Amino acid sequence: MDQKHKRFIVEIGTGIDIHGENVTKAACRAVKDAVSRSCLCGLLEILELQNLEDVHVDILVASPNPGQVDLKQVMAEVPIGRKAARAVEGGMTAQGLCVPQFASDCDQIVVANAAVTVYINS
């Protein structure tokens, strides 16, 4: 972000796809986890912000195979603001168990992490 914006909050989340090896699903869950731990009441009560669409939300996702993360789906997990998202290499894979009823040919657990930063205009 440029100097016209100041950070209001940074929240971290973790998301997992146990069956399916879907990095987008894990990334979406990581963002949802971060968002679910934040109450942005200060935007309204302290800053007296009139329109929550005026904030800027930067989403950074660390995931195995970041090129496979659907960033539009990731941004859809954030209900307010002007959003930007990027995916970088990170997260984790762990040995899991393939259960055909859930997904076929997948025995890896995929873990993604997200940092969701809300910026306000200064």
C-alpha positions as CSV (number, residue, x, y, z in Angstrom):
1,M,0.0,0.0,0.0
2,D,1.1,3.6,-0.6
3,Q,1.4,6.3,2.0
4,K,-2.3,7.3,1.6
5,H,-3.2,4.2,3.5
6,K,-2.6,3.1,7.1
7,R,-3.0,-0.4,8.5
8,F,-6.0,-0.8,10.8
9,I,-5.6,-4.5,11.5
10,V,-3.6,-7.6,10.5
11,E,-5.2,-11.0,11.3
12,I,-3.7,-14.4,10.6
13,G,-5.7,-17.5,9.7
14,T,-5.1,-21.2,8.9
15,G,-7.1,-23.4,6.6
16,I,-7.0,-27.1,5.8
17,D,-8.3,-29.4,3.1
18,I,-8.1,-32.8,4.6
19,H,-9.5,-34.7,1.6
20,G,-9.1,-33.5,-1.9
21,E,-5.7,-31.7,-1.9
22,N,-7.5,-28.5,-3.0
23,V,-5.3,-25.5,-2.3
24,T,-8.1,-23.0,-3.1
25,K,-10.4,-24.6,-0.5
26,A,-7.6,-24.5,2.1
27,A,-6.8,-20.8,1.2
28,C,-10.5,-19.9,1.5
29,R,-10.7,-21.5,4.9
30,A,-7.6,-19.7,6.0
31,V,-9.1,-16.3,5.0
32,K,-12.4,-17.2,6.6
33,D,-10.5,-18.2,9.8
34,A,-8.7,-14.8,9.9
35,V,-11.9,-12.8,9.2
36,S,-13.9,-14.8,11.8
37,R,-11.6,-13.6,14.5
38,S,-11.9,-9.9,13.8
39,C,-14.5,-7.4,14.9
40,L,-13.8,-4.2,13.1
41,C,-16.0,-2.1,15.4
42,G,-13.3,0.6,15.6
43,L,-14.0,1.4,11.9
44,L,-17.5,2.6,12.8
45,E,-17.2,3.6,16.5
46,I,-13.8,5.3,16.6
47,L,-13.1,6.3,13.0
48,E,-16.8,6.9,12.2
49,L,-16.3,5.4,8.8
50,Q,-19.6,5.7,6.9
51,N,-19.0,3.1,4.1
52,L,-17.2,-0.2,4.8
53,E,-16.4,-0.4,1.1
54,D,-13.9,2.5,1.6
55,V,-11.4,0.2,3.3
56,H,-8.7,-1.7,1.4
57,V,-8.2,-5.3,2.2
58,D,-5.0,-7.1,1.2
59,I,-5.0,-10.9,1.4
60,L,-1.7,-12.8,1.4
61,V,-2.1,-16.6,1.2
62,A,0.8,-19.0,1.6
63,S,0.0,-22.3,0.1
64,P,1.6,-25.3,-1.6
65,N,1.2,-24.8,-5.3
66,P,0.2,-21.1,-5.1
67,G,-0.4,-21.0,-8.9
68,Q,-3.4,-23.2,-8.4
69,V,-5.1,-20.9,-5.9
70,D,-8.2,-19.2,-7.3
71,L,-7.8,-15.7,-6.0
72,K,-11.3,-14.7,-6.9
73,Q,-12.7,-17.3,-4.6
74,V,-10.3,-16.3,-1.9
75,M,-11.3,-12.6,-2.1
76,A,-15.0,-13.7,-2.0
77,E,-14.4,-14.7,1.7
78,V,-13.9,-11.1,2.7
79,P,-17.3,-9.3,2.9
80,I,-16.1,-5.7,2.8
81,G,-13.8,-3.3,1.1
82,R,-11.7,-3.1,-2.1
83,K,-9.8,-6.4,-2.2
84,A,-6.5,-7.5,-3.6
85,A,-5.1,-11.0,-3.1
86,R,-1.9,-12.8,-3.9
87,A,-0.6,-16.3,-3.3
88,V,2.9,-17.3,-2.5
89,E,4.7,-20.6,-1.8
90,G,4.2,-21.8,1.7
91,G,1.8,-23.7,3.8
92,M,2.3,-27.4,4.3
93,T,1.4,-30.8,3.1
94,A,1.2,-33.7,5.4
95,Q,0.5,-37.4,4.9
96,G,-3.2,-38.1,5.1
97,L,-5.5,-40.9,4.1
98,C,-7.3,-41.3,0.9
99,V,-11.0,-41.9,1.5
100,P,-12.8,-42.6,-1.9
101,Q,-16.1,-41.3,-0.5
102,F,-14.6,-37.9,-0.1
103,A,-12.2,-37.7,-3.0
104,S,-10.2,-40.0,-5.2
105,D,-6.4,-40.4,-5.6
106,C,-5.5,-37.9,-2.8
107,D,-3.7,-38.8,0.4
108,Q,-2.2,-35.4,1.2
109,I,-3.5,-32.9,3.7
110,V,-3.1,-29.4,2.4
111,V,-2.6,-26.5,4.8
112,A,-2.7,-22.8,3.9
113,N,-2.0,-19.7,5.9
114,A,-3.4,-16.2,5.3
115,A,-2.6,-12.7,6.4
116,V,-5.6,-10.4,6.0
117,T,-4.7,-6.7,6.3
118,V,-7.3,-3.9,6.4
119,Y,-6.1,-0.5,5.4
120,I,-7.9,2.8,5.9
121,N,-7.3,6.1,4.1
122,S,-5.1,8.4,6.0
